[in-house]
Amino acid sequence: MKTVICCILGASILVGCGRAVVRTPESDDIYRLEQCRQQAPEFVDSVKKFYRALQDGDWTTSYDMRTSTFKQDVPRDLYLKEMAKENPRLNRYKVLNVHLYGDATGVGAAEIIMEFDQGTSYAAARWKKVDGVWLCDEPGLSGYLVNLRVPDWVTH
């Protein structure tokens, strides 16, 4: 049976190495994501890298960070073409909540409730760890190419 590991929502000051760290508006946007770093540091780094790629218009990196089921449905050339012509770059995102899913072997999937500046109030992004690498199953952004399949970690 899978165990749900939830990131604990914290106070208004981050504590690290025995001293308080002042939070900024930018750090507030990913504060809840950063709270998961101890449990799943690669996950935190992958999420930040993926959304940075969307902010920078680095469609190759964002495609490479998608799951194999998405890549089966959306060929690389189509993705790069569609992303370059129809999607504005992401300006800002905010992580509102994170749920990590796993079992005795560790965390293997995650769902993030996010707020985007693209006109979507709130959306769920899904991530999955495959062969030790965190991949985006669903970015949560409306108007971007999406994975139409229900992820196996949800159905099992």
C-alpha positions in Angstrom: 0.0 0.0 0.0 1.3 3.4 -1.0 2.0 5.9 1.7 1.2 9.6 1.1 4.0 11.9 2.3 2.8 15.5 2.6 5.1 18.4 2.8 4.5 20.3 5.9 3.4 23.9 5.5 5.6 26.2 7.6 5.8 29.5 9.2 6.8 32.8 7.7 10.6 32.4 8.3 12.9 29.7 6.9 15.3 28.4 9.4 18.6 27.0 8.2 21.9 26.5 9.9 20.6 28.0 13.1 19.8 31.4 11.6 16.6 32.9 10.2 16.4 33.6 6.5 14.2 36.5 5.3 11.7 35.4 2.7 11.2 37.5 -0.4 8.2 37.6 -2.8 10.2 35.3 -5.2 11.1 32.8 -2.5 7.5 32.9 -1.3 6.4 31.6 -4.7 8.3 28.4 -4.3 8.5 28.2 -0.5 6.2 25.1 -0.3 8.2 23.4 -3.0 11.5 24.1 -1.1 9.9 22.5 2.0 10.1 19.1 0.1 13.8 19.4 -0.5 14.8 17.2 2.5 12.5 14.4 1.3 13.0 14.7 -2.5 15.8 17.1 -3.5 16.0 15.9 -7.1 12.2 16.5 -7.4 12.6 20.2 -6.2 15.5 20.8 -8.6 13.6 19.2 -11.6 10.5 21.2 -11.0 12.5 24.4 -10.9 14.5 23.5 -14.0 11.3 22.6 -16.0 9.5 25.8 -15.2 12.7 27.9 -15.8 12.8 26.3 -19.2 9.2 27.4 -19.9 10.1 30.9 -18.6 13.1 31.0 -20.9 11.4 29.5 -24.0 13.8 26.5 -23.8 11.3 24.1 -25.4 13.9 21.4 -26.0 14.7 21.1 -22.3 11.0 21.2 -21.4 10.3 18.4 -23.9 13.2 16.3 -22.6 11.7 16.6 -19.1 8.3 15.1 -20.1 7.2 11.5 -19.5 7.5 8.8 -22.1 3.7 8.6 -22.5 3.6 12.2 -23.4 6.4 11.7 -25.9 4.6 8.8 -27.5 1.6 11.1 -28.1 3.5 14.2 -29.0 6.6 14.0 -31.3 9.5 16.3 -30.5 9.2 18.2 -33.8 5.5 18.9 -33.3 6.1 20.0 -29.7 8.9 22.4 -30.6 6.9 23.9 -33.5 3.7 24.3 -31.4 5.4 25.7 -28.4 7.4 28.2 -30.4 4.4 29.6 -32.2 1.5 29.5 -29.9 2.6 29.7 -26.3 3.9 32.8 -24.5 6.7 32.3 -22.1 5.7 31.7 -18.5 6.4 34.8 -16.4 5.6 33.6 -12.9 4.4 30.5 -11.1 3.6 29.9 -7.5 3.5 26.6 -5.7 0.5 26.5 -3.4 0.7 22.9 -2.2 2.7 19.7 -2.8 1.8 16.1 -2.2 4.5 13.5 -2.6 3.5 9.9 -3.1 5.7 6.9 -2.4 6.2 3.7 -0.6 9.0 2.1 1.5 11.4 2.5 -1.4 11.0 6.3 -1.5 9.0 9.1 -3.2 8.0 8.2 -6.8 5.3 10.7 -7.8 4.1 14.1 -6.9 1.1 16.4 -7.5 1.6 20.2 -7.2 -1.2 22.7 -6.9 0.0 25.8 -8.6 -1.0 29.3 -9.6 0.2 30.6 -13.0 0.3 34.1 -14.6 -1.1 32.6 -17.8 -4.8 33.3 -16.9 -5.3 30.0 -15.0 -6.2 30.6 -11.4 -5.1 27.2 -10.1 -4.0 24.0 -11.7 -2.5 20.6 -10.7 0.8 19.6 -12.2 1.9 16.0 -12.0 5.4 14.6 -11.8 6.8 11.0 -11.8 10.2 9.6 -11.0 11.3 7.2 -13.8 14.6 5.4 -13.5 15.8 7.9 -10.9 14.9 11.0 -13.0 11.9 13.3 -12.2 9.8 13.9 -15.3 6.8 16.2 -15.8 3.6 14.2 -16.6 1.3 17.2 -16.7 2.6 20.8 -16.4 -0.7 22.3 -15.3 -0.7 25.2 -17.7 -3.7 25.7 -19.9 -3.0 26.2 -23.6 0.2 24.2 -23.5 0.3 20.7 -25.1 -1.0 18.3 -22.4 -0.8 14.6 -21.6 -4.2 13.2 -22.2 -3.5 9.9 -20.5 -4.3 9.2 -16.8 -0.9 8.5 -15.1 -0.4 4.9 -14.0 0.5 6.0 -10.4 -3.0 7.4 -10.1 -4.8 4.3 -11.5 -2.8 1.8 -9.4 
